Amino acid sequence: SKREGFATVPDTTWEDVGALDDVREELELMIVEPIKDPERFRNLGLPPSDGVLLWGPPGCGKTLLAKAVAAESKANFISVKGPELFNKYVGESERAVRQVFMRARSSVPCVIFFDEVDALLAQRNEQSEASARVVNTILTELDGLSDRDGIYLIAATNRLDMIDEAMLRAGRFARLLYVGPPKPEERVKIMRALMKKTPHNLQLAEFARRDDKDGCKNFSGADLRALLHNAARHCLRNQRRELELVDFEEAAKTMVPSIRDLQRYEE
Ligand code: ATP
């Protein structure tokens, strides 16, 4: 988006997130609560939280969670995409990284979200010099955050195996949280969250439970959103004003689920 790299407060809330209860709880404790009530954590002798690394297949809610964390704690949110930082001229990437941390420091409390971080942090020895310099700049910024007060880090990746070991050490992105593909009943919860702004026939969210090939087998959250949009288009084409089951059935038939090769993500 246009606001890439700048601080904003997102308008996503926990209500927009379906399922993922365990990850939510962990993020509450790691980030939301410390921002809302820092005294309570300091009194128990807890240091500022380590960075969190969300990992798992695409389209299952990592970005959504990061935005909700910022919004729920009324913190600023800065989103940076790995590949965008990386595709800059020599020296530009490092400057961009430093600028992100500078902006964060001047807008605490702030959540910095590093998306597609694998592009950035790929095993340094296998990568170009440029990659090594970007990683080093990030590590320097992270280690230099002695007054880390008010800056919280969330990174996201589809490829845990590509992440630089140095990034995972204590104080960096030490906390790994798996954001997995939804089970059938979780798909229903996600569909309900997606339909909350058009709740005329919320019962239809049950369609997401169908686990056959004409249903929603292997659908990610992003697939469910696309299904809902396709169903709405089908509804419009048929001159109706409200969604019916047939809209979901017809829409699902035309869709290919995006969750494949799950072995890669098995915990
Ligand atoms: P990627 O790895 O491709 O960046 P991601 O895990 O960050 O994917 P999101 O961008 O959060 O996925 O999800 C894309 C969209 O799919 C969301 O904006 C939302 O509309 C929908 N979605 C995904 N997961 C959920 C969920 N658990 N609850 C509600 N909506 C979801």
Residues whose N, C-alpha, C, O or C-beta is under 5 A from the ligand:
A	BS01	ATP	D16 V17 G18 P57 P58 G59 C60 G61 K62 T63 L64 I190 A193 G221 A222 R225
